[in-house]
């Protein structure tokens, strides 16, 4: 990382850029023709959609019932840092890991890579707070989901 370049989400100044194998889960996210903007690259909102889709697909695969379950995850904070441009027809790969796991919240860290060459395009971070569906009051991360997070996604980068 050159002087003056901000450190990506989940790192501090002077740390190396994340690599694909720094993440416990990788999800494929093909771009579409309409994902390109007038500047000829994938628009920034697509990166947010890729992060959100990768995390939610992982949680659903672990048994989170987003339609009828008692606990739901609400995004309360998000950010994304861009390092290189992607463009249609790139296939993106979204790496997912956990930066912090609290009793009712989780801080997700993502790395978005171009599948063809593994170039890091963006790093992101967002925070889910789990709440009771009816009351919207914080509730513990559901136990089976928490166990899967601890098993699969808490990764210590070198």
ABEGO torsion letter per residue (X at the ends): XBBGBBBBBGBBBGBBBBBAAABABBBBBBBBAAABBAAGBBBAAAAAAAAAAAAAAAAAAAGBBAAABABBBBBABBBBBBABBBBOABBBBBBBBBABBBAABBBBBBBBBBAAAGBBABBBBBBBBBBBAAAGBBBBBBAAAAAAAAAAABBBBX
